[in-house]
């Protein structure tokens, strides 16, 4: 990014960021976590609300072991495309709301749709963009409210 940190975020900046998100999603679903991390630098204060629920994760473990484990978990054929639903820009922050339309093999399971609804928050810094928050859920396809209530109670309830 050639612009300074205090320059307005342009439509071209936004398009470049969205293209990176699309490329990163495709890399991640096929188990290429290193490319994903090269495309989407995670901030030191990064938070993740994972698609399977549970507590918010603070920080991003970038050890070789952690990256290898993620790569192995997603090490199946897969493809993904980012679909933007909305964008919000304020100062040096961008929020992308959309869907990762993806399918593939995850954790050795049969190939299936693994699409996720996402809210992504990015902060611009001198060297480009850092992702500071990712909130993902697997509720792309509607489910009956009784199932939502069951999930809300937890699987062990």
FIKOLZA-1660 file (N, C-alpha, C; in steps of 0.1 Angstrom, whole numbers, plus 5000, padded with zeros to 4 digits):
% residues 157
   i   px   py   pz ch aa at
   1 5008 4988 5000  A  X  N
   1 5000 5000 5000  A  X CA
   1 5009 5012 5000  A  X  C
   2 5007 5021 4990  A  X  N
   2 5016 5032 4989  A  X CA
   2 5011 5044 4997  A  X  C
   3 4998 5044 5001  A  X  N
   3 4993 5056 5008  A  X CA
   3 4998 5056 5023  A  X  C
   4 4997 5068 5028  A  X  N
   4 5000 5069 5042  A  X CA
   4 4989 5064 5051  A  X  C
   5 4992 5062 5064  A  X  N
   5 4983 5056 5073  A  X CA
   5 4971 5066 5075  A  X  C
   6 4973 5079 5074  A  X  N
   6 4962 5089 5076  A  X CA
   6 4955 5093 5064  A  X  C
   7 4959 5087 5052  A  X  N
   7 4952 5090 5040  A  X CA
   7 4938 5083 5040  A  X  C
   8 4929 5089 5033  A  X  N
   8 4916 5083 5032  A  X CA
   8 4917 5069 5025  A  X  C
   9 4908 5060 5030  A  X  N
   9 4908 5047 5023  A  X CA
   9 4899 5048 5011  A  X  C
  10 4905 5045 5000  A  X  N
  10 4899 5046 4987  A  X CA
  10 4891 5034 4983  A  X  C
  11 4883 5035 4972  A  X  N
  11 4877 5024 4966  A  X CA
  11 4887 5013 4962  A  X  C
  12 4898 5018 4956  A  X  N
  12 4908 5009 4952  A  X CA
  12 4915 5001 4963  A  X  C
  13 4917 5008 4975  A  X  N
  13 4922 5002 4987  A  X CA
  13 4913 4991 4991  A  X  C
  14 4900 4994 4991  A  X  N
  14 4889 4984 4996  A  X CA
  14 4889 4972 4986  A  X  C
  15 4890 4975 4973  A  X  N
  15 4889 4964 4963  A  X CA
  15 4901 4955 4965  A  X  C
  16 4913 4961 4968  A  X  N
  16 4925 4953 4970  A  X CA
  16 4924 4944 4982  A  X  C
  17 4918 4950 4993  A  X  N
  17 4916 4942 5006  A  X CA
  17 4907 4931 5003  A  X  C
  18 4896 4933 4996  A  X  N
  18 4886 4923 4994  A  X CA
  18 4892 4912 4985  A  X  C
  19 4900 4915 4976  A  X  N
  19 4907 4905 4967  A  X CA
  19 4916 4897 4976  A  X  C
  20 4923 4903 4986  A  X  N
  20 4932 4895 4995  A  X CA
  20 4923 4886 5003  A  X  C
  21 4912 4890 5008  A  X  N
  21 4903 4882 5016  A  X CA
  21 4899 4870 5008  A  X  C
  22 4895 4872 4996  A  X  N
  22 4891 4861 4987  A  X CA
  22 4902 4851 4985  A  X  C
  23 4914 4856 4982  A  X  N
  23 4925 4847 4979  A  X CA
  23 4929 4839 4992  A  X  C
  24 4928 4846 5004  A  X  N
  24 4931 4840 5016  A  X CA
  24 4921 4829 5020  A  X  C
  25 4909 4831 5017  A  X  N
  25 4898 4821 5020  A  X CA
  25 4901 4809 5011  A  X  C
  26 4905 4810 4999  A  X  N
  26 4908 4799 4990  A  X CA
  26 4920 4791 4995  A  X  C
  27 4930 4798 5000  A  X  N
  27 4942 4792 5005  A  X CA
  27 4939 4784 5018  A  X  C
  28 4931 4790 5027  A  X  N
  28 4928 4784 5040  A  X CA
  28 4920 4771 5038  A  X  C
  29 4910 4771 5029  A  X  N
  29 4901 4759 5028  A  X CA
  29 4909 4747 5022  A  X  C
  30 4920 4750 5015  A  X  N
  30 4927 4739 5009  A  X CA
  30 4940 4735 5018  A  X  C
  31 4940 4741 5030  A  X  N
  31 4951 4737 5039  A  X CA
  31 4964 4745 5038  A  X  C
  32 4964 4756 5031  A  X  N
  32 4976 4764 5029  A  X CA
  32 4976 4776 5039  A  X  C
  33 4978 4773 5052  A  X  N
  33 4977 4783 5062  A  X CA
  33 4988 4793 5061  A  X  C
  34 4999 4789 5056  A  X  N
  34 5010 4799 5055  A  X CA
  34 5007 4810 5045  A  X  C
  35 5001 4806 5033  A  X  N
  35 4996 4816 5024  A  X CA
  35 4986 4825 5030  A  X  C
  36 4976 4819 5037  A  X  N
  36 4966 4826 5043  A  X CA
  36 4972 4837 5053  A  X  C
  37 4981 4833 5061  A  X  N
  37 4987 4842 5070  A  X CA
  37 4996 4853 5063  A  X  C
  38 5002 4849 5052  A  X  N
  38 5009 4859 5044  A  X CA
  38 5000 4870 5038  A  X  C
  39 4988 4866 5035  A  X  N
  39 4978 4875 5029  A  X CA
  39 4971 4883 5039  A  X  C
  40 4968 4877 5051  A  X  N
  40 4961 4884 5061  A  X CA
  40 4969 4884 5074  A  X  C
  41 4977 4895 5076  A  X  N
  41 4985 4896 5088  A  X CA
  41 4976 4898 5100  A  X  C
  42 4978 4890 5110  A  X  N
  42 4970 4891 5122  A  X CA
  42 4976 4901 5132  A  X  C
  43 4969 4910 5138  A  X  N
  43 4974 4920 5148  A  X CA
  43 4977 4913 5161  A  X  C
  44 4985 4920 5169  A  X  N
  44 4988 4914 5182  A  X CA
  44 4976 4913 5191  A  X  C
  45 4966 4922 5189  A  X  N
  45 4953 4922 5197  A  X CA
  45 4942 4915 5189  A  X  C
  46 4945 4906 5180  A  X  N
  46 4935 4899 5172  A  X CA
  46 4926 4891 5181  A  X  C
  47 4913 4891 5177  A  X  N
  47 4903 4882 5184  A  X CA
  47 4896 4874 5174  A  X  C
  48 4892 4862 5178  A  X  N
  48 4885 4852 5169  A  X CA
  48 4873 4847 5176  A  X  C
  49 4861 4848 5170  A  X  N
  49 4849 4841 5175  A  X CA
  49 4847 4830 5165  A  X  C
  50 4852 4818 5169  A  X  N
  50 4852 4807 5159  A  X CA
  50 4838 4802 5155  A  X  C
  51 4837 4796 5143  A  X  N
  51 4824 4792 5138  A  X CA
  51 4817 4781 5146  A  X  C
  52 4825 4773 5154  A  X  N
  52 4819 4763 5162  A  X CA
  52 4815 4768 5176  A  X  C
  53 4816 4781 5178  A  X  N
  53 4812 4786 5191  A  X CA
  53 4823 4785 5202  A  X  C
  54 4819 4787 5214  A  X  N
  54 4829 4787 5225  A  X CA
  54 4834 4801 5228  A  X  C
  55 4844 4802 5237  A  X  N
  55 4849 4815 5241  A  X CA
  55 4857 4821 5229  A  X  C
  56 4857 4835 5231  A  X  N
  56 4865 4843 5221  A  X CA
  56 4880 4839 5223  A  X  C
  57 4887 4837 5212  A  X  N
  57 4901 4835 5213  A  X CA
  57 4909 4848 5211  A  X  C
  58 4918 4850 5220  A  X  N
  58 4926 4863 5220  A  X CA
  58 4940 4859 5215  A  X  C
  59 4945 4866 5204  A  X  N
  59 4958 4864 5199  A  X CA
  59 4957 4853 5188  A  X  C
  60 4968 4852 5180  A  X  N
  60 4969 4843 5170  A  X CA
  60 4982 4835 5171  A  X  C
  61 4981 4822 5173  A  X  N
  61 4993 4814 5176  A  X CA
  61 5000 4811 5162  A  X  C
  62 5011 4818 5160  A  X  N
  62 5018 4816 5148  A  X CA
  62 5030 4807 5148  A  X  C
  63 5030 4798 5157  A  X  N
  63 5041 4788 5158  A  X CA
  63 5040 4779 5146  A  X  C
  64 5052 4773 5142  A  X  N
  64 5052 4763 5132  A  X CA
  64 5042 4751 5135  A  X  C
  65 5042 4747 5147  A  X  N
  65 5034 4736 5151  A  X CA
  65 5019 4739 5149  A  X  C
  66 5015 4751 5154  A  X  N
  66 5001 4755 5152  A  X CA
  66 4997 4757 5138  A  X  C
  67 5006 4763 5130  A  X  N
  67 5003 4764 5115  A  X CA
  67 5002 4751 5109  A  X  C
  68 5011 4741 5112  A  X  N
  68 5010 4728 5106  A  X CA
  68 4997 4721 5110  A  X  C
  69 4993 4723 5123  A  X  N
  69 4981 4716 5127  A  X CA
  69 4968 4721 5120  A  X  C
  70 4968 4734 5118  A  X  N
  70 4957 4740 5110  A  X CA
  70 4957 4735 5096  A  X  C
  71 4969 4735 5090  A  X  N
  71 4971 4730 5076  A  X CA
  71 4966 4716 5075  A  X  C
  72 4970 4707 5084  A  X  N
  72 4966 4693 5084  A  X CA
  72 4950 4692 5085  A  X  C
  73 4944 4700 5094  A  X  N
  73 4930 4699 5096  A  X CA
  73 4922 4703 5083  A  X  C
  74 4927 4712 5075  A  X  N
  74 4921 4716 5063  A  X CA
  74 4927 4710 5051  A  X  C
  75 4935 4700 5052  A  X  N
  75 4943 4695 5041  A  X CA
  75 4935 4686 5032  A  X  C
  76 4925 4691 5027  A  X  N
  76 4917 4683 5017  A  X CA
  76 4915 4692 5005  A  X  C
  77 4910 4687 4994  A  X  N
  77 4906 4695 4983  A  X CA
  77 4895 4705 4987  A  X  C
  78 4895 4717 4983  A  X  N
  78 4885 4726 4986  A  X CA
  78 4886 4739 4978  A  X  C
  79 4875 4746 4978  A  X  N
  79 4875 4759 4971  A  X CA
  79 4867 4769 4979  A  X  C
  80 4870 4782 4977  A  X  N
  80 4863 4792 4985  A  X CA
  80 4862 4805 4976  A  X  C
  81 4852 4812 4978  A  X  N
  81 4850 4825 4972  A  X CA
  81 4844 4834 4983  A  X  C
  82 4849 4846 4984  A  X  N
  82 4844 4856 4993  A  X CA
  82 4833 4864 4986  A  X  C
  83 4821 4865 4993  A  X  N
  83 4810 4873 4988  A  X CA
  83 4807 4884 4998  A  X  C
  84 4809 4896 4993  A  X  N
  84 4807 4908 5002  A  X CA
  84 4793 4912 5003  A  X  C
  85 4788 4913 5015  A  X  N
  85 4774 4917 5018  A  X CA
  85 4774 4932 5021  A  X  C
  86 4784 4937 5028  A  X  N
  86 4784 4951 5032  A  X CA
  86 4799 4955 5036  A  X  C
  87 4802 4967 5034  A  X  N
  87 4815 4973 5038  A  X CA
  87 4813 4985 5046  A  X  C
  88 4821 4987 5056  A  X  N
  88 4821 4999 5064  A  X CA
  88 4835 5004 5066  A  X  C
  89 4837 5017 5064  A  X  N
  89 4850 5023 5065  A  X CA
  89 4849 5035 5074  A  X  C
  90 4859 5036 5084  A  X  N
  90 4860 5047 5093  A  X CA
  90 4874 5049 5097  A  X  C
  91 4879 5060 5093  A  X  N
  91 4893 5063 5096  A  X CA
  91 4902 5052 5090  A  X  C
  92 4910 5046 5098  A  X  N
  92 4919 5035 5093  A  X CA
  92 4914 5021 5095  A  X  C
  93 4901 5020 5097  A  X  N
  93 4894 5007 5099  A  X CA
  93 4884 5004 5088  A  X  C
  94 4884 4991 5085  A  X  N
  94 4874 4986 5076  A  X CA
  94 4867 4974 5082  A  X  C
  95 4854 4973 5080  A  X  N
  95 4847 4962 5084  A  X CA
  95 4841 4956 5072  A  X  C
  96 4843 4943 5070  A  X  N
  96 4837 4935 5058  A  X CA
  96 4827 4925 5064  A  X  C
  97 4815 4925 5059  A  X  N
  97 4805 4916 5062  A  X CA
  97 4802 4908 5050  A  X  C
  98 4803 4895 5051  A  X  N
  98 4800 4887 5040  A  X CA
  98 4800 4872 5043  A  X  C
  99 4801 4864 5032  A  X  N
  99 4800 4850 5033  A  X CA
  99 4812 4844 5025  A  X  C
 100 4819 4835 5032  A  X  N
 100 4829 4826 5025  A  X CA
 100 4821 4815 5020  A  X  C
 101 4818 4815 5007  A  X  N
 101 4811 4804 5000  A  X CA
 101 4822 4793 4998  A  X  C
 102 4822 4783 5005  A  X  N
 102 4833 4773 5004  A  X CA
 102 4828 4759 5005  A  X  C
 103 4835 4750 5000  A  X  N
 103 4832 4736 5001  A  X CA
 103 4846 4728 5001  A  X  C
 104 4845 4717 5007  A  X  N
 104 4858 4709 5007  A  X CA
 104 4858 4698 5017  A  X  C
 105 4870 4693 5020  A  X  N
 105 4872 4682 5029  A  X CA
 105 4879 4689 5041  A  X  C
 106 4873 4687 5053  A  X  N
 106 4878 4693 5065  A  X CA
 106 4879 4681 5075  A  X  C
 107 4891 4680 5082  A  X  N
 107 4893 4670 5092  A  X CA
 107 4889 4656 5087  A  X  C
 108 4892 4653 5074  A  X  N
 108 4890 4640 5069  A  X CA
 108 4875 4637 5066  A  X  C
 109 4866 4646 5068  A  X  N
 109 4852 4643 5066  A  X CA
 109 4849 4643 5051  A  X  C
 110 4837 4638 5047  A  X  N
 110 4833 4638 5033  A  X CA
 110 4832 4653 5028  A  X  C
 111 4835 4655 5015  A  X  N
 111 4833 4668 5010  A  X CA
 111 4819 4673 5012  A  X  C
 112 4818 4686 5016  A  X  N
 112 4805 4692 5018  A  X CA
 112 4807 4707 5018  A  X  C
 113 4795 4714 5018  A  X  N
 113 4795 4729 5019  A  X CA
 113 4800 4732 5033  A  X  C
 114 4810 4741 5034  A  X  N
 114 4815 4746 5046  A  X CA
 114 4814 4762 5047  A  X  C
 115 4804 4767 5040  A  X  N
 115 4803 4782 5040  A  X CA
 115 4801 4788 5053  A  X  C
 116 4806 4800 5055  A  X  N
 116 4805 4807 5068  A  X CA
 116 4801 4821 5066  A  X  C
 117 4792 4826 5075  A  X  N
 117 4789 4840 5076  A  X CA
 117 4801 4847 5084  A  X  C
 118 4806 4858 5079  A  X  N
 118 4817 4864 5086  A  X CA
 118 4815 4879 5087  A  X  C
 119 4821 4884 5098  A  X  N
 119 4824 4898 5100  A  X CA
 119 4839 4899 5103  A  X  C
 120 4845 4907 5094  A  X  N
 120 4860 4908 5095  A  X CA
 120 4863 4923 5098  A  X  C
 121 4872 4926 5107  A  X  N
 121 4876 4939 5110  A  X CA
 121 4891 4941 5107  A  X  C
 122 4894 4951 5099  A  X  N
 122 4908 4953 5096  A  X CA
 122 4912 4967 5100  A  X  C
 123 4925 4968 5104  A  X  N
 123 4931 4981 5107  A  X CA
 123 4943 4983 5097  A  X  C
 124 4943 4995 5091  A  X  N
 124 4954 4999 5082  A  X CA
 124 4966 5003 5091  A  X  C
 125 4978 4999 5087  A  X  N
 125 4990 5004 5093  A  X CA
 125 5000 5007 5082  A  X  C
 126 5012 5011 5086  A  X  N
 126 5021 5016 5076  A  X CA
 126 5024 5005 5065  A  X  C
 127 5024 4993 5068  A  X  N
 127 5028 4982 5058  A  X CA
 127 5016 4976 5051  A  X  C
 128 5004 4980 5054  A  X  N
 128 4992 4974 5048  A  X CA
 128 4981 4973 5058  A  X  C
 129 4975 4961 5058  A  X  N
 129 4964 4958 5066  A  X CA
 129 4967 4947 5076  A  X  C
 130 4961 4948 5088  A  X  N
 130 4961 4938 5098  A  X CA
 130 4946 4934 5101  A  X  C
 131 4944 4921 5102  A  X  N
 131 4931 4917 5106  A  X CA
 131 4931 4917 5121  A  X  C
 132 4921 4924 5127  A  X  N
 132 4920 4925 5142  A  X CA
 132 4909 4917 5148  A  X  C
 133 4899 4913 5140  A  X  N
 133 4888 4905 5145  A  X CA
 133 4881 4897 5134  A  X  C
 134 4878 4885 5137  A  X  N
 134 4870 4876 5128  A  X CA
 134 4859 4869 5136  A  X  C
 135 4847 4871 5132  A  X  N
 135 4836 4865 5138  A  X CA
 135 4829 4856 5127  A  X  C
 136 4829 4843 5129  A  X  N
 136 4824 4834 5119  A  X CA
 136 4813 4825 5125  A  X  C
 137 4803 4822 5117  A  X  N
 137 4793 4812 5121  A  X CA
 137 4789 4804 5109  A  X  C
 138 4784 4792 5111  A  X  N
 138 4781 4783 5101  A  X CA
 138 4766 4783 5097  A  X  C
 139 4759 4794 5101  A  X  N
 139 4745 4795 5099  A  X CA
 139 4741 4801 5086  A  X  C
 140 4748 4798 5075  A  X  N
 140 4745 4803 5062  A  X CA
 140 4731 4798 5057  A  X  C
 141 4729 4785 5061  A  X  N
 141 4716 4779 5057  A  X CA
 141 4707 4780 5070  A  X  C
 142 4695 4785 5068  A  X  N
 142 4686 4787 5080  A  X CA
 142 4683 4773 5087  A  X  C
 143 4682 4774 5100  A  X  N
 143 4678 4762 5107  A  X CA
 143 4666 4766 5116  A  X  C
 144 4658 4756 5119  A  X  N
 144 4646 4758 5128  A  X CA
 144 4650 4764 5141  A  X  C
 145 4641 4773 5147  A  X  N
 145 4644 4779 5159  A  X CA
 145 4647 4769 5170  A  X  C
 146 4640 4758 5170  A  X  N
 146 4642 4747 5180  A  X CA
 146 4656 4743 5180  A  X  C
 147 4662 4742 5168  A  X  N
 147 4677 4738 5168  A  X CA
 147 4686 4749 5173  A  X  C
 148 4682 4762 5170  A  X  N
 148 4689 4773 5175  A  X CA
 148 4689 4773 5191  A  X  C
 149 4677 4770 5196  A  X  N
 149 4676 4769 5211  A  X CA
 149 4684 4758 5217  A  X  C
 150 4685 4747 5210  A  X  N
 150 4693 4735 5214  A  X CA
 150 4707 4739 5214  A  X  C
 151 4712 4745 5203  A  X  N
 151 4726 4749 5202  A  X CA
 151 4729 4759 5213  A  X  C
 152 4720 4769 5216  A  X  N
 152 4722 4779 5226  A  X CA
 152 4724 4773 5240  A  X  C
 153 4717 4762 5243  A  X  N
 153 4718 4755 5256  A  X CA
 153 4731 4747 5257  A  X  C
 154 4738 4744 5245  A  X  N
 154 4750 4736 5246  A  X CA
 154 4746 4722 5242  A  X  C
 155 4756 4715 5236  A  X  N
 155 4753 4701 5232  A  X CA
 155 4752 4692 5244  A  X  C
 156 4757 4695 5255  A  X  N
 156 4757 4686 5267  A  X CA
 156 4745 4688 5276  A  X  C
 157 4736 4698 5273  A  X  N
 157 4725 4701 5281  A  X CA
 157 4713 4692 5279  A  X  C
% end
